Amino acid sequence: MTLRFLLDTGIVSSPVSKLPNPDIVRRLQRHEHECAIAAPVWHELVFGWRRLPAGKRKEALGIYLRDVVQASFPILPYDEAAASWHGSERARLEASGRPAPYVDGQIAAVAHANGLVLVTLNTGDFSRFKDLEVEDWSKRRGRA
């Protein structure tokens, strides 16, 4: 199957949150083989996991990252094409007085460079980027 979606950190984390959103879980299951994550998302996931105190939660999250996330989703690099687009967009947004967080720009750039729809819980954070399709899987939408 062809890749169609790039998942943001909040989407990847949703199935293991205290109250998983069933719409997100269902769409992840339906589109699993069409999804990837960006290297900056992987960084955020590993960083968050490593910061947890030792215990059952940390152990369970480590298993989820290894056995589900790494096993299911290709991790796409922040490469030259992504960096070039990100640099242009960052300059444009800064000039408009609406700069975006650096890591959001990296994630958006990986999605754009690979022609993928960015799936996030924070569509507002990514809507200011040009030529980037964004979806929020936490909201009910027909049979997507």
C-alpha positions as CSV (number, residue, x, y, z in Angstrom):
1,M,0.0,0.0,0.0
2,T,1.1,3.5,-0.7
3,L,1.9,6.0,2.1
4,R,-0.9,8.6,2.5
5,F,-0.6,10.0,6.0
6,L,2.0,11.4,8.3
7,L,1.0,11.1,12.0
8,D,1.8,13.7,14.6
9,T,2.8,12.9,18.1
10,G,-0.6,13.3,19.6
11,I,-2.2,10.9,17.1
12,V,0.5,8.2,17.7
13,S,0.1,8.7,21.5
14,S,-3.7,8.5,21.5
15,P,-4.1,4.7,21.7
16,V,-2.1,4.6,25.0
17,S,-3.6,7.7,26.6
18,K,-5.7,7.4,29.7
19,L,-8.8,7.9,27.6
20,P,-8.1,6.7,24.0
21,N,-10.2,8.4,21.4
22,P,-12.1,5.5,19.7
23,D,-12.3,7.4,16.4
24,I,-8.5,7.8,16.3
25,V,-7.9,4.2,17.2
26,R,-10.3,3.0,14.5
27,R,-8.7,5.1,11.8
28,L,-5.2,4.1,12.8
29,Q,-6.3,0.4,12.4
30,R,-8.0,1.1,9.1
31,H,-5.1,3.1,7.6
32,E,-2.1,1.5,9.4
33,H,-0.3,0.5,6.3
34,E,-0.7,4.0,4.8
35,C,0.8,5.8,7.7
36,A,4.3,7.0,8.6
37,I,5.8,9.2,11.2
38,A,8.5,11.9,10.9
39,A,11.9,11.6,12.6
40,P,11.0,14.6,14.9
41,V,7.8,12.8,16.0
42,W,9.9,9.7,16.9
43,H,12.2,12.1,18.9
44,E,9.3,13.5,20.8
45,L,8.0,10.0,21.6
46,V,11.3,8.7,22.8
47,F,12.1,11.8,24.7
48,G,8.7,11.7,26.5
49,W,9.1,8.0,27.3
50,R,12.7,8.4,28.6
51,R,11.7,11.2,30.9
52,L,9.1,9.0,32.7
53,P,10.1,7.5,36.1
54,A,10.7,3.8,36.2
55,G,7.6,1.8,36.6
56,K,4.7,-0.1,34.8
57,R,3.7,2.9,32.7
58,K,7.2,3.5,31.4
59,E,7.6,-0.2,30.7
60,A,4.3,-0.4,28.8
61,L,5.1,2.7,26.8
62,G,8.5,1.3,25.8
63,I,6.8,-1.9,24.6
64,Y,4.2,0.2,22.6
65,L,7.0,2.3,21.0
66,R,9.0,-0.8,20.0
67,D,6.2,-3.3,19.2
68,V,3.6,-1.0,17.7
69,V,5.1,2.3,16.5
70,Q,8.4,1.1,15.2
71,A,7.0,-2.1,13.9
72,S,4.0,-0.4,12.1
73,F,5.2,3.0,10.8
74,P,8.1,3.9,8.7
75,I,10.1,6.8,10.2
76,L,10.7,9.4,7.5
77,P,13.8,11.6,7.7
78,Y,14.0,15.4,7.9
79,D,16.1,15.6,4.8
80,E,17.3,18.2,2.4
81,A,13.9,18.6,0.6
82,A,12.1,19.0,3.9
83,A,14.8,21.4,5.3
84,S,14.5,23.6,2.1
85,W,10.7,23.8,2.3
86,H,10.9,24.4,6.1
87,G,13.4,27.2,5.7
88,S,11.2,29.0,3.1
89,E,8.0,28.5,5.2
90,R,9.7,29.6,8.4
91,A,10.9,32.8,6.8
92,R,7.5,33.5,5.3
93,L,5.7,32.9,8.6
94,E,8.2,35.0,10.5
95,A,7.8,37.8,8.0
96,S,4.0,37.6,8.4
97,G,4.3,37.9,12.2
98,R,3.0,34.3,12.7
99,P,6.1,32.1,13.3
100,A,5.5,28.5,14.1
101,P,7.3,26.3,16.6
102,Y,10.4,24.8,15.0
103,V,9.5,21.2,15.5
104,D,6.0,21.8,14.0
105,G,7.8,23.2,11.0
106,Q,10.0,20.1,10.7
107,I,7.0,17.7,10.9
108,A,5.0,19.8,8.4
109,A,8.1,19.8,6.1
110,V,8.4,16.0,6.2
111,A,4.7,15.7,5.3
112,H,5.0,18.2,2.5
113,A,8.3,16.8,1.1
114,N,6.7,13.3,0.9
115,G,3.3,14.5,-0.4
116,L,1.5,13.2,2.7
117,V,-1.6,14.4,4.6
118,L,-0.5,15.5,8.1
119,V,-2.8,13.9,10.7
120,T,-2.8,15.9,14.0
121,L,-5.0,16.9,16.9
122,N,-3.8,20.4,16.5
123,T,-4.9,21.5,13.0
124,G,-4.6,25.1,14.0
125,D,-0.9,24.7,14.6
126,F,-0.3,23.5,11.1
127,S,-3.0,25.4,9.1
128,R,-0.7,28.4,8.6
129,F,1.7,26.3,6.5
130,K,1.2,26.7,2.7
131,D,0.4,23.7,0.5
132,L,0.0,21.3,3.4
133,E,-3.1,19.1,3.8
134,V,-4.0,18.6,7.4
135,E,-6.6,16.2,9.0
136,D,-7.9,15.7,12.6
137,W,-8.9,12.1,13.1
138,S,-10.4,12.8,16.5
139,K,-13.5,14.1,15.0
140,R,-16.2,11.8,13.5
141,R,-16.3,11.9,9.7
142,G,-18.5,9.4,7.9
143,R,-16.7,6.2,7.0
144,A,-13.2,7.5,6.5
